[in-house]
Amino acid sequence: MSINYNIFLYCLSTNRVLCIYLHISVITKTDSFMENKQTSFYEEVKGNGISRKDFLKFCATMAAMLGLESSSIGQIVKALESKPRLPVIWFHFQECTCCSESFIRASHPIVANIVLDKISLDYQETLMAASGFQAEEAYKSVMEKNPGEYIVMVEGSIPTENEAYCCIGGRSALQILEEAVKNCKAVVAWGNCASAGCVQAASPNPTGAKPVHKVISGKPIINVQGCPPIADVMAGVVVHLLTFDRIPHLDSLGRPEAFYSRRVHDTCYRRANFDAGLFVESFDDEGARRGYCLYKMGCKGPVTYNSCGIIKWNDGISYPIQSGHPCIGCAEAGFWDNGPFYQHLPSIAGFGIETTADKIGLGLGIATAVGVAGHAIYTNIRKHHEITNEPETNTESETPKVL
């Protein structure tokens, strides 16, 4: 599965709106979770002034990101027009809230206004209006009214060494999560904390922090990796759930393949510099100013699977490598313990063999010099024959061909 670039680039050039609002079952007042009526996503956004044109552009963007054919746009449009919004319970455990922060900055300012000024989520500690007993009643009401239909979304790891490390309303994170997932449709683990443990699980892991998939079993779990994950990726995952009523195709680590099937290295615009052996040696050198490869500065792009180089951040403006900082591998498990951030990996596969960055430049330099010299010799011989009108001998077999 891969991203449909034609649709995706068109949508990038026009509008990237609605990435947050699409998927949360929302309430307009703190006590309205008691109401039974559920409207569709389109009815909600239409009522808040979003045009039909912007809605269709959003559907096209989601189809492109999910790697779907253009014919699938109609399926997304129909689903968002007709299906009730997914009832969602969103928990925060051991984390820094960066996933929510990423999500509410998805794109267009209209989205922020809708989320922050006009709605409360069914249960999301960071954004909901309710608190205390009202908050507890809100998420319990979702579980009671929507058995087998609601989605549990989790930010943060779960402490297991001593459950007192993370308690909400007098109960531990593990107790809350186990109760919530009993009748849920699926679990979405947002970010590296919920997907792999992140910094809480880094050595020596004093809280015994574990990701969701190591404490919960028997339920579909989608790991949306990154610290934080890209907001548009988060939106795409939920659009898929709503449109097709099933989880997206996952890789061996439980990540949606539509977004995590390629290495950052493979889609990096600096890849040509890696292949040419042109590396930044220090952050203030000429190579850094010229935009050379950041591999020697510790870039983990060759071993990290994510969509950063394609979807990017902040409305598709940039991503860490484009801003001059190496990838730290935040979409992979154990990245906090995988050596210093600014020390490059000892070896990397390339050119059909296992080689090292330190040897690439030297090897390519020698090969280039040989090729240039051979080409120059051949060119001079040919020109000499043309000038003197002498018959040209076949020197091609004696000279290496530069490809």
ZIVEN-V587225 format. One record per pair of residues at least 24 apart in sequence whose C-alpha atoms are under 6 Angstrom apart, sorted by the first residue. I is the first residue (numbers start at 1). J is the second residue. Records with the same first field share a line. If there is no record, write none. Layout:
# ZIVEN-V587225
I=J, J
This chain:
# ZIVEN-V587225
1=67, 258
2=67, 258
3=64, 65, 67
4=64, 67
7=64
8=61, 64
11=61
16=107
17=107, 108
18=111
19=106, 235
23=85, 86
24=86, 88
25=85, 86, 87, 88
26=120, 121, 122
27=119, 120
28=119
30=130
38=84
39=84
40=81, 82, 83, 84, 85
41=80, 85
42=80, 81
62=236
66=258
76=243
79=243
87=150
88=150, 151, 152
89=123, 152
90=123, 124, 152, 153, 154
91=154
92=155, 156
93=156
94=156, 157
95=156
98=228
99=228
102=231
103=231
106=231
107=315
147=183
148=183, 184, 185
149=185
150=184, 185
151=184, 185, 186, 187
152=187
153=187, 188, 189
154=189, 190
155=190, 194
156=193, 194
157=193, 194, 197, 209, 210, 211
158=209, 210
159=207, 208, 209
160=208
161=207, 208
186=219, 220
187=221
188=221, 222
189=222, 223, 224
190=224
191=224, 225, 226, 227, 228, 229
192=225, 226, 227
195=223
196=333
222=254
223=254, 255
224=255
225=331
226=330, 331
227=330
259=307
260=305, 306
262=305
263=304, 305
264=301, 304, 305, 306
265=301, 302
267=309
268=309
277=360, 361
294=326
296=344
297=342, 343, 344
298=341, 342, 343, 344
299=326, 327
300=327, 328, 329
301=327
304=329
371=402
374=399
